[in-house]
């Protein structure tokens, strides 16, 4: 016998939106209507978007380190054969710096493109199209050596940077929109897991015994096409973001089908109602441009939070830790070639403090342990949460633009720390990480005092929390107006 529907109240206080709910029916010996665990389709969809998203970013950050000396030789030989004179050491350093750093420039361009692609092509369509860029980049980097054109290597690194920038923007956008609110935090870790998995895979593939040797380094750089082909193979089997289908395209039938596949037939109704409420709240508002968010008082503190959190993630010391780790390993007499750069994930400021003391022979080992503890705490904190937090703080019309802003801030911060850290090390020596200790403490204080809790809250409920920060005393009046507007919309819907 089918369950009998009943109406109940939604929210707290004066908010009285009627929601159609189903009476709880036990499925297996007292289980609830739907499982608290994700369905296999949802889990595999997260994997399919991750392999061409943050995995690709981590992989391409990692693989460029192994063939450094071989690329230097390639530049020297190419320059000599082309101009019949040896390459000046300073020019060699400049060319290598361009090859290494143009990845960040490409990432910035990709971040600025990702939001628009997610609107025009959809979240899934943007990720699929992004793989074409990765394959083209792999071809250019792979043929640079046999053709003797180091310019192709530079172009390939720029394109793979664009690919990574788009992936980092669109992947957490998709995850944040498809994950049920009680699993959003756990699924956010998928971003960090695939990123660190890409770094680990790149370090292993880049070993001298595999593709890190002199004869195989072009294959190593062009191997980034493999995650792209994997995503092109698997992602088409999974649905588009239900929020995009209903709110942006107005396709209610496709949204319902996608929710049933991602959340299961018993538990998709609640998510469907949540998306409908967000659609009514938007009242036909079109996707916004990034510069429009800066002039909107209603998203002021959300925008400040995203900028502070993104800068805090990149300037926490996680990008500098690898360069300093190499120095620590050398001091301890450990070969860095035999230690994969395993990044499991900012957090523990105590770990940074431990890095500042090198007075005794045993201290490098303690520092090395602190490095791995720091990386682990990063993955369990900002590494996995920051990107998905952007999806939680903004509603559908502002979300792509917010990701474009967050991506631009992230890549600029990434480039800045890469430029400034060598000077910080030269100036502060073993005390260089005290700078990051101060930064971590400041961001932690901001999180504690400013950001409201978002756990198990819908996007509209989170926006309501930020109204108190954005409008102060006027927030109650605005809230009353919004509630009245929702009631009128519900009455109009019921009458139709």
N, C-alpha and C positions, 0 to 999 in steps of 0.2 A: 504493500500500500504506500503511495507516495507521501512524503512528509507534508504536514499541514503548514501553510505559510502564516506568519503572524507579523504584526508591525510593532516596532519598538522605537525608543527615542535614541538619537545620536548625540554624542558630545556631552558637555557639562553646562550647568547654569541655564541661561535662557535659550540656548541653541536647541531647536526642536525639529531637526530634519527627520522625517519619517524614512526608515530604511526597511526594505523587505528582507526579512531574515527567515531562515529555515529552522524548525525545531531540531534539536540535536538527536541524531539517530546513531546508535552504536553500530560500528562497522565490524569490529572484531573484539569481542569481550571488553566492552567498556571504552573503546577508543572514541575519540571525538570525530566531528564531521570530516575533518581533513587533517592529514598528518602535519606535524610541525616541521618535518624535514622536507627539503626540496624534492620535486619529482625528478626522475631521471632525465626527462627532456630538458628541464630547466638547468640541471647540473651540466649536461652535455652542451647546452647552448652557451653557458658561461665559458666552457673550455674552448668551444669553436671560435668565440670572439676573442678570447685571450691569446690564442696561438698566433694570430696576426696583429695583435695589439701591443700590449706591454711586453710580451715575450719577444717580439721583433725588436722593440726598443732596447731591452736588456742585452739581447744577443749582439746587436750591432755596436753598442757601447763597448762590449767585452772583446769582440774578435779583432779589433783594430790594434790591440796592445801586442799580441803575439808576433805579427810579422813586421814590427817596427824596423829592425835592422835590415830585413830583406827589401822593404820599400825604400830605405835609404840607398841600398845598392842599386835598385832599379832606377831611382832618380839620377844617381851618378852616371850609370851606364847610358841611360837615354840622353842625358844632357851632353855627354862626351861624344856619342855617335852623331848627334844632331848638329852640334856647334863646334866639334873638334877641339874642345878645351875642357879642362876639369871644372866641375861645379864648385863654386865658391862655398865654403862651409856656412857662412851666414845666409846665403841664398838657399842652401839645402835646409837649414833650420826653418827658414821662412816657408818653403814649399811644404815641409812636413807639418808645420803649424796650420797651414791652410787646409791640408787634407784632414787633419784631426778636428779642427774647430769648425769647418764648414758644415759639419753634421749638425751643430747647434743652430746655425743660421737656417738650415733646411727645416729643423724642428720648429723654429719660430714661425716660418712661413706655413708649415703644415698645421700648426695650432690655430693660426688665423684663418685657414681654409676649412678646418674640420667642422666648425659649427655650421657654416653655410652648406657644406656638403651633406651634413646630417639633416638639414631642413629640405634641401632639394631632392636628395636621393633616398632619404630615410636613413635610420641608423644602420640597418643591415646593408643597404645599398652602398652607403659611404664606405663601409669596411670592405666590401667586395671590390669596389672600384679602386680602393687604396692599394690592393694587391698588384694591380697593373703597374703602379709606380714602383713597387718593390722589385718586380720581375725586370723592369727596364733598368733599374739601378744595378741589379745583379749582373745583367748582361754587360753593361758599360764597365763595371769593375773587373769582370772576368776577362774581357778582351783587351784591357789596357796594357797588360804585359806582352802578349803576342804581337800587338800592333805597335808597341813602343810609344804609346801616347799616354803620358801621365795625366794629361788634361781630362781623359775619360775617367780616371780614378777620382779626380776632384768632382766631376759632374755626378758620378755614381754615388759618392758620399753625400753630396747635396740632396740628391733624390731620395736616398734611403733615410735622410734626416726628415724630409717632407713626409715620407711614409710613417716614420715614428711619431712625428708631431700629430698627424691625423689620428693615428691609432690610439695614442694616449688621451686624445680629446673624445673620441667617439666610443671607445670601449667602455669606460666608466659611465658614460651617458646611457648606453644600452643597459648595462648591469643595473644602474640605479633605477631605471624605468621598468624593468621586467621583474625585479626581485620583490617579493611580498614584504611588507613593512617589518614583520617580525624576523625576517632573515636578511634584511638589507645590510646590517653591519657585518654579518658573517660572509655574505657574498662579496662584500667590498674587498675582503682579503684576497679574492681571486686576482685582482689587479696587481697586488704586491707579489703573490705567489708566482704568477707568470713572469713578472719582471725579473725577480731573482732567479727563477728557473732559466730564463734566457741568458742571464749573466753566467750562471753555472755552466750551462750547455756551451756557451761561447768559450769559456775558459778551458773546458775539456776538449772540445774540437780543436782549439788552438794549440794544444800540446804538440811538442816537436815530433812525437811519435805518430801523430795523426795528420792534421792538415797545417800544422804550424811550421813545417820544414820549408826549406828554400824553394823546393820544386813545386809545392802545392799551395803557396799562399794566395795565388789568384783564385783557386777553387774555394779557399776559406772565405774570402770576401764575397764571392758570388753565391755562397751557400745560403745566403739570406733569402733566396728565392724559394727554398724548401718550406719554411713556415707559410709563405704566401700561397704556394700551391696547396698546402694542407687546408688553409682556410677556404680557398676557392672550392675545394672538394667537399668540405663538411658543412660550412655555414649555410649554403642554400637549403639544406634540409630542415632548418629551424625557422620559426616565425619571426616577423618583424616586431618591433616594440609595440605592444598593445596601446600604450598611451599615444604614440605617434599615429597609429592607425585611426584612433577615434577622435583625438583632439585636433590633429593637424589635417587629417584627410577626411574626417567625418564618416569613416567606414565602420559602422557599428557591428556588422556581421563578421568582418575579418577580425575585429578586435575580440569579439567573443570566442571565435575559433582559436585565436592565438592564446588567449587566457586559459582556455580549456586544455590546450596542449602543454602550456608552461606550468600551470598550477593544478591541473587535474579537474575533472568534472564536478566533484563534490564541493570544492572550495573556491571556485572562480568568481562566484556571485559578489562576494564582498569586495574583491579587487575591482570588479566591473562598476560597482556603485561608487567606489572611491574615485575612479577615473571620471565617471559621470559628474560627480560633484566638482571636480577640478575643471571640467569642461564648462559647466554652468558658471563657475566663478570667473572664468576668463571672458565669458560673454562675447565670443567671436574675436578676441584680440589676436592680432597677427604676430608671428615671431618677431622679436625685437632685435635691433642692432646693438653692438657692444657699447657705442657711445651714448645710446639712449638710457642705459642702466646708470651711467654716472650722473645723469640729471634727474633721476627718479628717487625721490625721498623714500618711497615705499620699499626700496631694496638697498638703502644706504648701508645698514649694518651687515646685511648679508654679503654685500660686495666687499666691505672692509674685512670681514671674516675670511672670505675666500683669498683675498690678497695676502693677509697676514699669515694664514695657514700655508699657502703655497710657497711664499718666501721662506717661512720657517722650515718647511720640508727641505727645500733646496739648500738653504744656508745653515742647516743644522750641523754640517760637517760630514755628512754622509758621502758627498762627492769628493771631499778632500781626504777621506779616511784611507782610500786605496793608495794614494801616493805616499802617505805617511806610513801605511802598513808595510810597503816595500822597504822603506828605510828601517823600520823596526826589525823586519825579518833579516835584513842584512847585518844589523847589529848583533842579532842572536845567532848568526852563522847558519841560517836556514835558507835554502835555495827557494826562491819564489817560483821557479818553474815547476816545483814539485808540490806546491800548495795552491790548489784551485781557489780562486777568489769566490768563496761561497758566501753569498749575501742572502740571509734569511729574513732579513728585514731591518722614530728617534726616541729617543726616550731618555735613557739613564744618563743624567748629567754627571753622575759619579764616575762613569766610564771615561768621560772626557778628562776629568781631573786626574785619573790614574795615568793618562798619557803624558802628563807634564813633568814627571819625575823620572830621571834616568841617572841617578847618582851611583847605583851599584850594578854589578854584572847581571843580577837576576831580574832587574827591573824590566828589561826588554821583554822577558817572557810574560810578566804580569801585564805589561802594556799590550802585548799581542792578545792575551785573553780578554782584556778590556775592549779591544777593537772588535772581536767577535761578539762580545756581549752587547756592545753598542749597536752593531749591525742587526743583531737579533731584535733588540728593543725597538729599533727603527721600523722593522717590518711589522711588528705587532702594534705599532702606533701610527704615526703619520704616513709611513710608507703605504699602508693599505687603506687608510680611512680618508685621507685628504681629498683624493680625486672623487670618491663617491659622495663626500660631504657636499660638494658643489651641486650634485643632483638633488640632494635633500633640501637645500636652502632656497631653491628657486622653483617656481612653477613652470609649466610647459613652455609658455611664450618667451620666458627669459633664460631658460636653461642652456640652449646652445650658445647664446651670446656670453653667458657667464663662463662657459667652458673655453671659449675663445680668449677671454680676458685671463682666466687662470692659466691657460696654456702659454700665453705670451709672457706672463710674469714668471712662470716656471722656467722657460727656456732662457730668458734674459738673466735670471738668477743663476742658472746653471753655467752660462757663459761667464758671468761676473766672477763667480767663485773660482772658475778655472784660470782666469786671468790674475786674480789678486792673491790666491793662496801661496804661490811661490814667494811673493814678496813678504807675506805674513810669516812664512817659515824663516826666511832670511832675517827678518827683524826680531821675531820673538823666540826663535830657536825651539827648545823643548816646551816652551809655554804657549805655543801657537794655538792650541785648542782652547785656551781660556776665552778667546773671542767667541767661539761657538758655545761655550758654557754659558756666557752671558746671553747669547741669542736664544738658546733653548729655554733658559729660565724665564725670559721675557715672554716668549710664546706660550709657555705653560701657564703663566699668570693670566695672560689674555684669555686662554681657553677656559680657565677656572672661573673667572669673574664675568665674562661676557657671553660666551656661547651657551645657549640653553640646551637641555637634553633633547635629543631627537629620536631616541629609541622608541619603537612601536608607535610612532606618530605618522599620520599622513602628511603629505606635502602642504595641505591647507592648514593643518594644525600647527605645523612648524612655522608657516608664514604668520599665523596668528600670534605666536610667541614673539616673533621679531617685530610685530607692530608696536609692542610696548617700548622697544628700543628706538624705533624709527620715528614714532609720533608722540611719545611721552604722555602727557596729560590728555591729549586728543585721541589716544588709542581706544578708550572706551566708547566715545562717540562714534568713531569710525567702525568699531566692531558692531555696534548696534545697527548702523546703516547697512553693513554687510549682511547681518542676520536677517534684516527686513528684506533685503534684496533677494536672498536665498529663498525665503519663504514665498515671495511673489513668484520666483522662478518655478518653485515646486508646485504652487497652485496652478500656474499656467500649464505646466507639464501634465498634471493630473486632469485638467480640463480637456486637454487634447487627447 
